[in-house]
Structures are given as structure tokens and as C-alpha cells.
Amino acid sequence: MVIFLAACMQDPAVTPILAASDEPVTEALPPDDAPATDAPDLLGVSGALARASLDLRGVRPSLADIAAVEADPAAYDALVAGYLQDERFGERVRDLFSEIYLTRQDYYYVSAAEFGLDDQAAFVAAVGEEPLRILSTIAEEDLPYSDIVTADWTMADPLLGAAFPVDYPEGGEGWQKVQYTDGRPHAGVLSANGMWWRYMSNASNLNRGRANAVSRILLCNDYLSRPIEFDRNVNLLDSDALDDALKNNAGCTACHSTLDPLASYFFGFYAFDYASKLDITYYHPEREQYWRDTNEVAPGYYGEPGYTLADLGEQIAADPRLPECVTEQVYQLLLQRDATLDDTAALTSHREALLDGGLTLRALFRSVMSSEAYREGRGADGTFQAKMLSVDQLGTALEDLTGFRFTYGGYDLLGSDTYGVRTLAGGVDGVYATRPATQPTATSVLVTARVAQAAAWHVTTTDRADRASARLFTGITFNETPDSAEGRAAMAAQLQQLHLRLFGAHIAADGPEVDANLALWEDLYSIEGDKQAAWAGVLSVLLRDPDFLFY
């Protein structure tokens, strides 16, 4: 194994692309030997299908789906409609919006052991999933998106059922809809511990960070991104002077006049001791009026008064910025770029599709994925823009193709930093890394190489052992060599199938791609004399090809 992996890494023809920039790829992809599309800057119908399948299911399209859309490009819409109903759609919604909610982190002030639980990593992961599960359930059940702030339920698994004050059924399994039983108002993610364990507060912040999180996530209004003209004469070390400035200084009130009333809704979650599981796990109705003793600002929503989180939920649900914001978020997540003024007409059209579709996220996703900008892979400047697989997509795509999941001791190494390499692979940890990598980095290339090598060895081993259930190597017996015409023909046909399955690319049996792959196979075979190891080496190279990592 070590020898053939080293041989692969030394071949300059298969070295992955390195880039220090975080700008989207707009050149050199697809490579010169990739199949021609409708035009040099267009994605092509099979490429659009691959993009839709990866975005909605996290996997490459099947050979049958590729054949269907190539025979009839109009089949794209029907196939996308099917992908939207796929059981993996909810997982993709969670993965996409995890970049916005930023609740998937590895640390909280209290540990699993304090709740009598053994698996710290699984507990932490469950806490971060709670708000994302609310969102994905709304998507999967075609509930109106406004339920994100009005639902009278949350989501919990057995771990959260044991730790949180919820009515999780005894002996229950998996994620289920439950209700909190500690007297808190029901308001979707606004009532979820998973949100407020991630976005905590202190005696000086007084829930302003929480208010900004709500504004940023649900209304696309990030107070921290606003330019501030601040009076430098204000003594920031004087609490009385600072408090006066927040109420009377024009540079402060421009934000705080709306931020502070929003923050006052969250005093029921205010904790005096974040290391106390009782203090941060339970809602405190008796603290709802604590604003009277602190900022002296009553709860309100842009001038409209309110009293409880349920009031806030209804106010946000009635705000036209809620559907506008989620439209912008889905558009940007699926196109993997920021929206510009030139996208205004498109965003308006997609928002109308969301409204006409009963505020269901499937209606919004369908609208965006039917657009020319998405189907043709156009960037903000109108040229083709490839998207790099996210860490989540890399894991699910490899698992679907090879049956391999990068785990150790039961932990998903691509989904954690405490027990894995999530941020090294270009992922988001919710605190320090808040935006995913959109270009390869030195560490992501290394992680991809190791995962590809392990996945390739796994699938060659299982496909060789069980020919009836083979995933990728269905055209060979692992006994062929290129020395005979029959053996070369079988190996060439297998390589053609691999290129189609992995890249959506049709290559000729006597084309340069097959010649290069067979030459690599022979070089690897000459080192160890192991046919399976040679195939594993070839596959590991294909799984690191830009045509696989970008789509």
C-alpha cells in the first residue's frame, strides 16, 4: 500500500491543484481533456444534473440518470423533482445551512457526563443539530418556512431527550418532534437550547449577540457588518458613560435603537452561571423582566412592542424580510457565491416562487435549480464557475461510490475537529472557521488524498470479494492485464465506466485518458505485482482529480 500510494503522489500528472486564494474557480476547469459542453463557459445538461444531485442528495447521479438526461435534456426537471423528494434532501439542507447557523461546534460549557451520558462527541453534535433539524424537518414535510419561528415543537434524539427538558418518549429512537416542558414559549428555533448554547451572553452584552444572530440568520441583517461612526471621546471603560452613549449617541443608537429591544426578548435564556447545567438547560420565565434591571429597554421589534418569544416569532413571521432572506441564502448557497445587484431580478423571481409555493423550501430550491444561472453554472460575471465539493459532500459522495466512510472509533472524522479533521479539510467549525473553503488548500489536499486512498482500497477490496454487489468495478475480475487484447479491452471498458460515474465524462476506449490510466496501472503493478493495489492506486488518483472535486 505505501509503495503504490507514494508512486501516485510522485506522478506530476495527477498532483491535485493547490491554491492560496479563497476566490471561486473561474478558469482551467474543466481541464482541457474534459468532454465539450454546449459552450466553453456552460456547464452542460449532464454537468447541471451532477450539480443538482450533489446539492440535493450529496451524491453523484447514477449512470441511468446520466443516460436519461443525455437522451432527453428535458428530463432534467423531472430528475430534480425526484431528487427533491429523496430521503437525503433533509441532510443536505442541514449541511448547507450549517454555514449560516454555525451551531455545529465541538465545545459547550457543560459536558455529556453531567447529564449521565458517555459519548461527549455525539452529545455535542446533537446539540448543534437541534436548530438545523427543525429547519430540515420543515423542508422535508413541506411546512411553511415561517414555522422556523412559530413552531410549537423542536427536534431531539435520545441524547437530547435525556439532557433537555423535553417530552422525548421513553425508549424512543432517532430524531423526533418533541416539546419543551419547562414553561418556555414555543417559537421554533427561537426556543431551542441548541441556538442559545451556541450564542450565549454575559452581563455587558445583555443578549445583543443573540439578537444579532437572529437578525443575521433570519433577516440577513448583520449589525456587525454595518459601518459605524463612533465618537472617540466616549470612555469605553466607563460603564455609565457607555450606557449613556448606547441610548443617546447617534453613532450608537443607529443600531441599538432596534438591536436592544430585540435583545430584551431573550432574558428567559439569560444565565448567571454557564457552567451550571441547570442554569443553561432550563428556561427561566422569572427572568423575562430582567431588562428592567439592566438595559431598561422593553422588548420590541422595529418599533412594535411585544412580551414573549412567541410574540417575537409572530413578528418575524410577518416580516417580508424573512422570505427575502431565505431566498437570498438558498440562492447564494446553491451558486456558491454572493448575490450582486445584477441578481435582483432573479432573487425577486425566486422569492415569488417561494411565496406561490406556500413558503415551502422545496418550491424555493426547485426555482433556483431551474434557473439558467444554476443550470449553466454561471458566476456573477456570466462565465462558468466551478464549485468545490464541501467537506460534507466529499464524505457522502465517497460513501455512495465506494461504501467507505472516514471514521475512527465510531467518530466521523470529516464532521468533527475534536475527533477529526473537519477544518483541515476546509469545513466550518462554527466559531473560528465560519466560511468553508471554496478552493483547495494545503491541508484540504492532504486530507482529500488520504481519504481517496482509503476509499479506493476499501472499494477494490469489497468489489473483489463480492462480485455480485460490486459498486464500481463491475467490468473486471482483478485478474486482467493490458498485455492481452482481451484484458486491455476489459480494463479500458472499466475505465470508461469509472470516468462516466465519477466525472460524467464519456471517453474513448482508445483515448488519451485510458492510455494514461493504463500506463499508471502498469507502473503501479510493476512495483508490487498486486493487481488490486494497482487498481486502488488508479482510483485514488481519479478521486483526487479536479473533475471529481469540482462540479
BELNOR-V561153 format. One record per pair of residues at least 12 apart in sequence whose ideal C-beta (glycine too) atoms are under 10 Angstrom apart, sorted by the first residue. I is the first residue (numbers start at 0). GAP is how many residues later the second one is. Records with the same first field share a line. If there is no record, write none. Layout:
I: GAP ; GAP
This chain:
0: 452 ; 453 ; 456 ; 527 ; 529 ; 532 ; 535 ; 536
1: 526
2: 521 ; 524 ; 525 ; 527 ; 530 ; 534
3: 449 ; 452 ; 453 ; 516 ; 519 ; 520 ; 521 ; 523 ; 524 ; 526 ; 528 ; 529 ; 530 ; 531 ; 532 ; 533 ; 534 ; 536
4: 444 ; 445 ; 447 ; 448 ; 451 ; 452 ; 519 ; 528 ; 531 ; 532 ; 535
5: 521 ; 531
6: 513 ; 516 ; 517 ; 519 ; 520 ; 521 ; 527 ; 530 ; 534
7: 441 ; 444 ; 445 ; 448 ; 512 ; 515 ; 516 ; 528 ; 529 ; 530 ; 531 ; 532 ; 533 ; 536
8: 440 ; 444 ; 531 ; 532 ; 535
9: 513
10: 505 ; 508 ; 509 ; 512 ; 513 ; 526 ; 530
12: 503 ; 506 ; 507 ; 528
13: 502 ; 503 ; 506 ; 523 ; 524 ; 526 ; 527 ; 528 ; 530 ; 531
14: 430 ; 434 ; 526 ; 529
15: 424 ; 428 ; 429 ; 430 ; 432 ; 433 ; 436 ; 525 ; 528 ; 529 ; 530 ; 533
16: 12 ; 14 ; 371 ; 422 ; 423 ; 428 ; 527 ; 528 ; 529 ; 532 ; 533
17: 421 ; 422 ; 423 ; 424 ; 426 ; 427
18: 369 ; 418 ; 419 ; 420 ; 421 ; 422 ; 423 ; 425 ; 426
19: 419 ; 420 ; 421 ; 422
20: 417 ; 418 ; 420
21: 404 ; 413 ; 414 ; 415 ; 416 ; 417 ; 419
22: 314 ; 362 ; 415 ; 416
23: 311 ; 312 ; 313 ; 314 ; 355 ; 356 ; 361 ; 362 ; 363 ; 364 ; 414 ; 415
24: 311 ; 354 ; 359 ; 360 ; 361 ; 362 ; 363 ; 413 ; 414 ; 415 ; 521 ; 525
25: 15 ; 353 ; 354 ; 355 ; 357 ; 358 ; 359 ; 360
26: 356 ; 357 ; 358 ; 359
27: 358 ; 518 ; 522
28: 348 ; 355 ; 356 ; 357 ; 358 ; 359 ; 517 ; 518 ; 520 ; 521 ; 522
29: 13 ; 14 ; 17 ; 354 ; 356 ; 473 ; 475 ; 516 ; 517 ; 520 ; 521
30: 514 ; 515 ; 516 ; 519
32: 472 ; 474 ; 478 ; 479 ; 480 ; 483 ; 514
33: 13 ; 465 ; 469 ; 470 ; 471 ; 473 ; 479 ; 511 ; 512 ; 513
34: 12 ; 464 ; 465 ; 468 ; 469 ; 470 ; 471 ; 472 ; 512
36: 339 ; 340 ; 347
37: 35 ; 338
38: 337 ; 345
39: 343 ; 344
40: 335 ; 336 ; 337 ; 338 ; 340 ; 341 ; 342 ; 343 ; 344
41: 330 ; 333 ; 334 ; 335 ; 336 ; 341 ; 342
42: 331 ; 332 ; 333 ; 334 ; 335 ; 341 ; 342 ; 343 ; 508
43: 25 ; 26 ; 29 ; 331 ; 332 ; 333 ; 340 ; 460
44: 21 ; 24 ; 25 ; 27 ; 28 ; 29 ; 30 ; 31 ; 330 ; 331 ; 459
45: 15 ; 19 ; 20 ; 21 ; 23 ; 24 ; 27 ; 30 ; 454 ; 457 ; 458 ; 459 ; 460
46: 328 ; 329 ; 330 ; 337 ; 339 ; 456 ; 457 ; 458 ; 500 ; 504
47: 21 ; 25 ; 28 ; 32 ; 321 ; 324 ; 326 ; 327 ; 328 ; 329 ; 456 ; 503
48: 12 ; 16 ; 17 ; 19 ; 20 ; 21 ; 24 ; 26 ; 27 ; 30 ; 31 ; 34 ; 326 ; 455
49: 15 ; 16 ; 19 ; 452 ; 453 ; 454 ; 501
50: 283 ; 284 ; 285 ; 318 ; 323 ; 324 ; 326 ; 335 ; 336 ; 453 ; 500
51: 13 ; 17 ; 24 ; 25 ; 27 ; 28 ; 31 ; 32 ; 282 ; 313 ; 317 ; 318 ; 322 ; 323 ; 499
52: 12 ; 13 ; 26 ; 27 ; 29 ; 30 ; 33 ; 35 ; 344 ; 347 ; 451 ; 498
53: 29 ; 38 ; 333 ; 335 ; 336 ; 339 ; 342 ; 343 ; 497
54: 25 ; 28 ; 34 ; 37 ; 40 ; 41 ; 278 ; 279 ; 280 ; 281 ; 310 ; 313 ; 314 ; 319 ; 332 ; 335 ; 338 ; 496
55: 23 ; 24 ; 26 ; 27 ; 28 ; 29 ; 30 ; 32 ; 33 ; 36 ; 37 ; 40 ; 278 ; 306 ; 309 ; 310 ; 313
56: 25 ; 26 ; 27 ; 29 ; 30 ; 31 ; 32 ; 34 ; 35 ; 336 ; 339 ; 340 ; 343
57: 28 ; 30 ; 31 ; 33 ; 34 ; 37 ; 331 ; 332 ; 334 ; 335 ; 336 ; 337 ; 338 ; 339 ; 341 ; 342
58: 24 ; 27 ; 29 ; 33 ; 334 ; 337 ; 338 ; 339 ; 340 ; 341 ; 342
59: 333 ; 336 ; 337 ; 340 ; 341 ; 440 ; 441 ; 442 ; 443 ; 444 ; 488 ; 491
60: 18 ; 22 ; 440 ; 443
61: 17 ; 338 ; 439
62: 434 ; 437 ; 438 ; 441
64: 14 ; 17 ; 18 ; 439
65: 13 ; 434 ; 435 ; 438 ; 439 ; 440
66: 433
68: 435
69: 434 ; 436
72: 302
75: 293 ; 294 ; 299
76: 289 ; 292 ; 293 ; 298
79: 285 ; 286 ; 289 ; 290 ; 294 ; 295
80: 281 ; 285 ; 288 ; 289
82: 282 ; 283 ; 286
83: 55 ; 277 ; 278 ; 279 ; 281 ; 282 ; 285
84: 55 ; 277
86: 53
87: 308 ; 312
88: 47 ; 50 ; 51 ; 272 ; 273 ; 276
89: 42 ; 43 ; 45 ; 46 ; 47 ; 48 ; 49 ; 50 ; 51 ; 85
90: 41 ; 45 ; 49 ; 301 ; 305
91: 44 ; 47 ; 241 ; 273 ; 298 ; 300 ; 301 ; 304
92: 39 ; 40 ; 42 ; 43 ; 44 ; 45 ; 46 ; 47 ; 237 ; 240 ; 268 ; 269 ; 272
93: 34 ; 35 ; 37 ; 38 ; 39 ; 40 ; 41 ; 42 ; 43 ; 45 ; 298
94: 37 ; 41 ; 238 ; 295 ; 296 ; 297 ; 298 ; 300 ; 301 ; 320 ; 332 ; 333 ; 341
95: 36 ; 39 ; 40 ; 233 ; 234 ; 236 ; 237 ; 238 ; 269 ; 294 ; 296 ; 297
96: 34 ; 35 ; 38 ; 39 ; 42 ; 120 ; 229 ; 232 ; 233 ; 236 ; 264
97: 30 ; 31 ; 33 ; 34 ; 37 ; 292 ; 294 ; 329 ; 330 ; 332 ; 338
98: 230 ; 233 ; 234 ; 291 ; 293 ; 328 ; 329 ; 331 ; 335 ; 336 ; 337
99: 32 ; 35 ; 116 ; 117 ; 118 ; 120 ; 225 ; 226 ; 229 ; 232 ; 233 ; 328 ; 334
100: 27 ; 28 ; 29 ; 30 ; 31 ; 34 ; 88 ; 93 ; 94 ; 97 ; 98 ; 112 ; 115 ; 116 ; 329
101: 26 ; 96 ; 97 ; 111 ; 114 ; 115 ; 326 ; 327 ; 328 ; 329 ; 331 ; 332 ; 333
102: 24 ; 25 ; 26 ; 27 ; 28 ; 29 ; 86 ; 89 ; 91 ; 92 ; 94 ; 95 ; 96 ; 110 ; 114 ; 327
103: 20 ; 21 ; 23 ; 24 ; 25 ; 28 ; 90 ; 94 ; 311 ; 312 ; 313 ; 318 ; 323 ; 324 ; 325 ; 326 ; 327
104: 19 ; 20 ; 22 ; 23 ; 92 ; 93 ; 311 ; 312 ; 313 ; 323 ; 324 ; 325 ; 326 ; 327
105: 14 ; 15 ; 18 ; 19 ; 22 ; 310 ; 311 ; 312 ; 313 ; 314 ; 316 ; 317 ; 323 ; 324 ; 325
106: 13 ; 17 ; 310 ; 311 ; 322 ; 323 ; 324
107: 12 ; 15 ; 16 ; 19 ; 20 ; 85 ; 86 ; 89 ; 90 ; 92 ; 166 ; 169 ; 172
108: 88 ; 91 ; 162 ; 164 ; 165 ; 166 ; 167 ; 168 ; 170 ; 171
109: 13 ; 17 ; 53 ; 87 ; 164 ; 165 ; 166 ; 167 ; 168 ; 169 ; 170 ; 171
110: 12 ; 13 ; 164 ; 166
111: 12 ; 14 ; 15 ; 47 ; 50 ; 51
113: 49 ; 161 ; 162 ; 163 ; 164 ; 167
114: 44 ; 45 ; 47 ; 48 ; 49 ; 162 ; 166
115: 46 ; 47
116: 41 ; 42 ; 43 ; 45 ; 46
117: 41
118: 40 ; 291 ; 292
119: 298 ; 299
120: 288 ; 289 ; 290 ; 291 ; 294 ; 295 ; 297 ; 298 ; 299
121: 35 ; 36 ; 37 ; 288 ; 289 ; 294
122: 34 ; 36 ; 37 ; 39 ; 40
123: 35 ; 73 ; 292 ; 294
124: 32 ; 34 ; 286 ; 287 ; 290 ; 291 ; 293 ; 294
125: 29 ; 30 ; 31 ; 32 ; 33 ; 34 ; 35 ; 37 ; 38 ; 49 ; 68
126: 32 ; 33 ; 36 ; 37 ; 65 ; 66 ; 67 ; 68 ; 70 ; 71
127: 66 ; 67 ; 69 ; 70 ; 302
128: 26 ; 27 ; 28 ; 30 ; 31 ; 46 ; 65
129: 24 ; 25 ; 26 ; 27 ; 30 ; 34 ; 36 ; 45 ; 59 ; 62 ; 63 ; 64 ; 65 ; 67 ; 68
130: 17 ; 23 ; 24 ; 57 ; 58 ; 59 ; 60 ; 61 ; 62 ; 63 ; 64 ; 65 ; 67 ; 86
131: 23 ; 57 ; 60 ; 62
132: 21 ; 22 ; 23 ; 24 ; 27 ; 42 ; 43 ; 44 ; 56 ; 59 ; 61
133: 13 ; 14 ; 15 ; 17 ; 19 ; 20 ; 21 ; 43 ; 54 ; 55 ; 57 ; 58 ; 60 ; 61
134: 12 ; 13 ; 20 ; 53 ; 54 ; 82 ; 191 ; 226
135: 19 ; 39 ; 225
136: 14 ; 16 ; 17 ; 18 ; 38 ; 39 ; 40
137: 13 ; 50 ; 51 ; 221 ; 222 ; 223
138: 221 ; 222 ; 223 ; 225 ; 226
139: 221 ; 222
140: 36 ; 219
141: 215 ; 216 ; 217 ; 218 ; 219 ; 220 ; 221
142: 215 ; 216 ; 217 ; 218
143: 173 ; 179 ; 210 ; 213 ; 214 ; 215 ; 216 ; 217
144: 73 ; 172 ; 177 ; 178 ; 180 ; 181 ; 182 ; 209 ; 210 ; 212 ; 213 ; 214 ; 215 ; 216 ; 218 ; 219
145: 42 ; 167 ; 168 ; 170 ; 171 ; 172 ; 173 ; 176 ; 177 ; 180 ; 213
146: 41 ; 42 ; 166 ; 170 ; 212
147: 39 ; 40 ; 41 ; 42 ; 69 ; 70 ; 165 ; 168 ; 169 ; 174 ; 178 ; 211 ; 213
148: 38 ; 39 ; 40 ; 41 ; 42 ; 65 ; 69 ; 160 ; 161 ; 163 ; 164 ; 165 ; 166 ; 167 ; 168 ; 169 ; 170 ; 173
149: 36 ; 37 ; 38 ; 40 ; 160 ; 163 ; 164 ; 166 ; 167 ; 168
150: 26 ; 28 ; 35 ; 36 ; 37 ; 38 ; 39 ; 40 ; 41 ; 162
151: 25 ; 27 ; 28 ; 33 ; 34 ; 35 ; 36 ; 39 ; 158 ; 161
152: 13 ; 14 ; 23 ; 24 ; 25 ; 26 ; 27 ; 33 ; 35 ; 38
153: 12 ; 22 ; 23 ; 24 ; 25 ; 26 ; 30 ; 32 ; 34 ; 35 ; 37 ; 38 ; 39 ; 40 ; 41
154: 20 ; 21 ; 22 ; 23 ; 37 ; 39
155: 12 ; 16 ; 18 ; 19 ; 20 ; 21 ; 22 ; 23 ; 24 ; 36 ; 37 ; 38
156: 15 ; 16 ; 17 ; 18 ; 19 ; 21
157: 12 ; 13 ; 14 ; 15 ; 16 ; 17 ; 18
159: 15 ; 16 ; 18 ; 32 ; 33 ; 34
160: 14 ; 15 ; 17
162: 30 ; 114 ; 118
163: 14 ; 16 ; 17 ; 18 ; 28 ; 29 ; 30 ; 117 ; 118
164: 13 ; 14 ; 15 ; 16 ; 17 ; 18 ; 19 ; 28 ; 116 ; 117 ; 118
165: 12 ; 13 ; 14 ; 15 ; 16 ; 27
166: 12 ; 13 ; 14
167: 13
178: 12
179: 12 ; 13 ; 102 ; 103
180: 101
181: 86 ; 99 ; 100 ; 101 ; 102 ; 103
182: 85 ; 99 ; 100 ; 101 ; 102 ; 103
183: 84 ; 85 ; 98 ; 99 ; 100 ; 101 ; 104 ; 124 ; 125 ; 126
184: 80 ; 83 ; 98 ; 100 ; 103 ; 122 ; 123 ; 124 ; 125 ; 126 ; 127 ; 128
185: 122 ; 123 ; 124 ; 127
186: 78 ; 121 ; 122 ; 123 ; 124 ; 125 ; 126 ; 127 ; 129 ; 130
187: 30 ; 121 ; 122 ; 125 ; 128 ; 129
188: 25 ; 28 ; 29 ; 124
189: 20 ; 24 ; 28 ; 75 ; 76 ; 79 ; 119 ; 120 ; 122 ; 123 ; 126
190: 77 ; 78 ; 92 ; 118 ; 119 ; 122
192: 76 ; 87 ; 88 ; 89 ; 90
194: 15 ; 18 ; 19 ; 22 ; 71 ; 74
195: 14 ; 17 ; 70 ; 72 ; 73 ; 74 ; 75 ; 84 ; 87
196: 72 ; 74 ; 77 ; 83 ; 84
197: 12 ; 15 ; 232 ; 233
198: 12 ; 13 ; 14 ; 15 ; 18 ; 67 ; 70
199: 69 ; 70 ; 71 ; 74 ; 80
200: 62 ; 65 ; 66 ; 68 ; 69 ; 70 ; 73
201: 68 ; 69 ; 70 ; 72
202: 36 ; 67 ; 69 ; 91
203: 35 ; 38 ; 39 ; 90
204: 58
205: 40 ; 54 ; 57 ; 58 ; 60 ; 61 ; 64 ; 84 ; 85 ; 88 ; 89 ; 91
206: 52 ; 53 ; 55 ; 56 ; 57 ; 58 ; 59 ; 60 ; 61 ; 62 ; 63 ; 83 ; 84 ; 87 ; 88
207: 15 ; 38 ; 47 ; 48 ; 51 ; 52 ; 54 ; 55 ; 56 ; 58 ; 87
208: 14 ; 15 ; 50 ; 54 ; 57
209: 52 ; 53 ; 55 ; 56 ; 59 ; 60
210: 12 ; 45 ; 47 ; 48 ; 49 ; 50 ; 51 ; 52 ; 53 ; 54 ; 55 ; 101
211: 12 ; 13 ; 43 ; 47 ; 50 ; 51
212: 53
213: 48 ; 49 ; 51 ; 52 ; 98 ; 102
214: 43 ; 44 ; 47 ; 101 ; 106 ; 110
215: 109
216: 108 ; 109 ; 112
217: 98 ; 99 ; 101 ; 103 ; 104 ; 107 ; 108 ; 111
218: 83 ; 97 ; 100 ; 101 ; 102 ; 103 ; 105 ; 106 ; 107
219: 101 ; 102 ; 104 ; 105 ; 106 ; 107 ; 108 ; 109 ; 112 ; 119
220: 37 ; 38 ; 100 ; 104
222: 31 ; 32 ; 33 ; 35 ; 36 ; 39
223: 31
225: 28 ; 29
226: 27
227: 23 ; 24 ; 26 ; 27
228: 21 ; 22 ; 25
229: 15 ; 19 ; 20 ; 21 ; 22
230: 14 ; 18 ; 19 ; 20 ; 21
231: 19
232: 12 ; 16
233: 12 ; 15 ; 17 ; 18
242: 51 ; 52 ; 53
245: 13 ; 14 ; 49 ; 51
246: 13 ; 48 ; 49 ; 50
255: 39 ; 41
256: 40 ; 43 ; 45 ; 46
257: 42 ; 43 ; 44 ; 45
258: 38
259: 31 ; 35 ; 36 ; 37 ; 38 ; 39 ; 40
260: 30 ; 34 ; 36 ; 37 ; 38 ; 39 ; 40 ; 41 ; 42 ; 43 ; 44 ; 45
261: 35 ; 37 ; 38 ; 39 ; 40 ; 44 ; 50 ; 53 ; 54
262: 28 ; 31 ; 32 ; 34 ; 36
263: 24 ; 25 ; 26 ; 27 ; 28 ; 30 ; 31 ; 32 ; 33 ; 34 ; 35 ; 36 ; 42 ; 48
264: 23 ; 26 ; 33 ; 34 ; 35 ; 36 ; 41 ; 42 ; 43 ; 44 ; 45 ; 46 ; 47 ; 48 ; 50
265: 21 ; 22 ; 24 ; 25 ; 33 ; 43 ; 46
266: 17 ; 18 ; 19 ; 20 ; 21 ; 22 ; 23 ; 24 ; 25 ; 26 ; 27 ; 28 ; 32
267: 14 ; 15 ; 16 ; 17 ; 18 ; 19 ; 20 ; 21 ; 22 ; 40 ; 41
268: 13 ; 14 ; 15 ; 18 ; 19 ; 40
269: 14 ; 17 ; 18 ; 20 ; 21 ; 24
270: 13 ; 16
271: 12 ; 15
282: 26
284: 23
287: 19 ; 20 ; 21
288: 18
298: 12 ; 13 ; 16
299: 12 ; 15
300: 13 ; 14 ; 15 ; 17 ; 18
301: 13 ; 17 ; 19
303: 14 ; 15
316: 42
319: 31 ; 35
321: 37
322: 27 ; 28 ; 29 ; 31 ; 32 ; 36 ; 41
323: 23 ; 24 ; 26 ; 27 ; 30
324: 26
325: 24 ; 25 ; 28 ; 33 ; 35 ; 38
326: 12 ; 19 ; 20 ; 21 ; 22 ; 23 ; 24 ; 25 ; 26 ; 27 ; 28 ; 37 ; 40 ; 41
327: 15 ; 19 ; 22 ; 23
328: 35
329: 17 ; 20 ; 24 ; 31 ; 34 ; 35 ; 37 ; 38 ; 39
330: 12 ; 15 ; 16 ; 19 ; 20 ; 33 ; 36 ; 37 ; 40 ; 42 ; 43
331: 15 ; 36
332: 32 ; 35 ; 57
333: 30 ; 31 ; 34 ; 35 ; 37 ; 39 ; 40 ; 53
334: 33 ; 36 ; 38 ; 39 ; 42 ; 43 ; 44 ; 45 ; 50 ; 52
335: 41 ; 43 ; 49 ; 50 ; 51 ; 52 ; 54 ; 100 ; 102
336: 36 ; 41 ; 42 ; 43 ; 48 ; 50 ; 101
337: 42
338: 41
339: 40 ; 41
340: 39
341: 38 ; 39 ; 40
342: 30 ; 37
345: 21 ; 22 ; 25 ; 26 ; 27 ; 28
346: 21
348: 18 ; 19 ; 22
349: 13 ; 14 ; 15 ; 16 ; 17 ; 18 ; 20 ; 21
350: 13 ; 16
351: 15
352: 12 ; 13 ; 14 ; 15 ; 17 ; 18
353: 12 ; 13 ; 14
372: 12
376: 174
384: 53 ; 165
385: 52 ; 160 ; 161 ; 163 ; 164 ; 165
386: 51 ; 162 ; 163 ; 164
387: 38 ; 48 ; 49 ; 50 ; 51 ; 52 ; 56 ; 158 ; 161 ; 162 ; 163
388: 37 ; 59 ; 159 ; 160 ; 161 ; 162
389: 24 ; 35 ; 36 ; 37 ; 38 ; 46 ; 47 ; 48
390: 23 ; 24 ; 29 ; 30 ; 31 ; 32 ; 33 ; 34 ; 35 ; 36 ; 37 ; 45 ; 46 ; 53 ; 56 ; 57 ; 60
391: 20 ; 22 ; 23 ; 30 ; 33 ; 35 ; 36 ; 44
392: 156 ; 158
393: 12 ; 20 ; 31 ; 32 ; 33 ; 50 ; 53 ; 54 ; 57 ; 58 ; 61 ; 149 ; 154 ; 155
394: 12 ; 17 ; 18 ; 19 ; 20 ; 27 ; 30 ; 32 ; 56 ; 60
395: 18
396: 58 ; 105 ; 146 ; 151 ; 152 ; 154
397: 16 ; 50 ; 53 ; 54 ; 56 ; 57 ; 58 ; 60 ; 61 ; 145 ; 150
398: 56 ; 59
399: 71
400: 54 ; 55 ; 58 ; 70 ; 71 ; 97 ; 100 ; 101 ; 138 ; 142 ; 147
401: 50 ; 52 ; 53 ; 54 ; 55 ; 56 ; 57 ; 58 ; 60 ; 61 ; 69 ; 70 ; 137 ; 141
402: 52 ; 55 ; 56 ; 58 ; 59 ; 60 ; 66 ; 68 ; 69
403: 47 ; 48 ; 50 ; 51 ; 52 ; 53 ; 54 ; 55 ; 57 ; 58 ; 67
404: 46 ; 49 ; 50 ; 53
405: 14 ; 15 ; 19 ; 41 ; 44 ; 45 ; 48 ; 49
406: 12 ; 13
407: 12
412: 12 ; 34 ; 37 ; 38
413: 12 ; 13 ; 33 ; 37
414: 12
415: 13
416: 12 ; 13 ; 14 ; 15 ; 16
419: 27
420: 22 ; 23 ; 25 ; 26 ; 29 ; 30
421: 14 ; 25
422: 13 ; 14 ; 20 ; 21
423: 17 ; 18 ; 19 ; 20 ; 22 ; 23
424: 12 ; 16 ; 18 ; 19 ; 20 ; 21 ; 22 ; 23 ; 25 ; 26
425: 12 ; 13 ; 14 ; 15 ; 17 ; 18 ; 19 ; 21 ; 22
426: 17 ; 20
437: 112
438: 111
439: 104 ; 106 ; 109 ; 110
443: 105
444: 99 ; 104
447: 95 ; 96 ; 100 ; 101
448: 91 ; 92 ; 94 ; 95
449: 90
450: 89 ; 92 ; 93
451: 84 ; 87 ; 88 ; 89 ; 90 ; 91 ; 92 ; 93 ; 96 ; 97
452: 83 ; 84 ; 86 ; 87 ; 88 ; 90 ; 91
453: 82 ; 86
454: 81 ; 84 ; 85 ; 88
455: 16 ; 77 ; 79 ; 80 ; 81 ; 82 ; 83 ; 84 ; 85 ; 86 ; 87 ; 88
456: 75 ; 76 ; 78 ; 79 ; 80 ; 82 ; 83
457: 13 ; 78
458: 12 ; 13 ; 14 ; 76 ; 77 ; 80 ; 84
459: 12 ; 13 ; 18 ; 71 ; 72 ; 73 ; 74 ; 75 ; 76 ; 77 ; 78 ; 79 ; 80
460: 71 ; 75
462: 13 ; 15 ; 69 ; 72
463: 12 ; 13 ; 14 ; 15 ; 67 ; 68 ; 71 ; 72
470: 30
471: 22 ; 25 ; 26 ; 29 ; 30 ; 63 ; 67 ; 70
472: 21 ; 24 ; 25 ; 59 ; 62 ; 66
473: 19 ; 20 ; 23 ; 27
474: 14 ; 15 ; 16 ; 17 ; 18 ; 19 ; 20 ; 21 ; 22 ; 23
475: 14 ; 15 ; 17 ; 18 ; 19 ; 21 ; 55 ; 59
476: 13 ; 54
477: 52 ; 53 ; 54 ; 56 ; 57
478: 52
479: 14 ; 41 ; 51 ; 55
480: 37 ; 40 ; 41 ; 44 ; 50 ; 53
481: 32 ; 33 ; 36 ; 37 ; 39 ; 40 ; 43
482: 39
487: 21 ; 22 ; 26 ; 30
488: 20
490: 18 ; 23 ; 26 ; 27 ; 30 ; 44 ; 47
491: 15 ; 16 ; 17 ; 18 ; 19 ; 21 ; 22 ; 23 ; 25 ; 26
492: 16 ; 21
493: 20 ; 23 ; 41 ; 44
494: 12 ; 14 ; 16 ; 18 ; 19 ; 20 ; 21 ; 22 ; 23 ; 26 ; 40 ; 43 ; 44 ; 47
495: 12 ; 13 ; 15 ; 17 ; 18 ; 21
497: 15 ; 19 ; 37 ; 40 ; 41 ; 44 ; 45
498: 12 ; 14 ; 15 ; 18 ; 43 ; 46 ; 48 ; 49
500: 41
501: 37 ; 40 ; 41 ; 43 ; 45 ; 46
502: 39 ; 42 ; 43 ; 44 ; 45 ; 48
503: 43 ; 44 ; 47
504: 42
512: 29
515: 22 ; 25
516: 21 ; 22 ; 24 ; 25
517: 20
518: 19
519: 14 ; 17 ; 18 ; 21 ; 22
520: 13 ; 14 ; 16 ; 17
521: 12
522: 14 ; 15
523: 12 ; 13 ; 14 ; 17
524: 12 ; 13
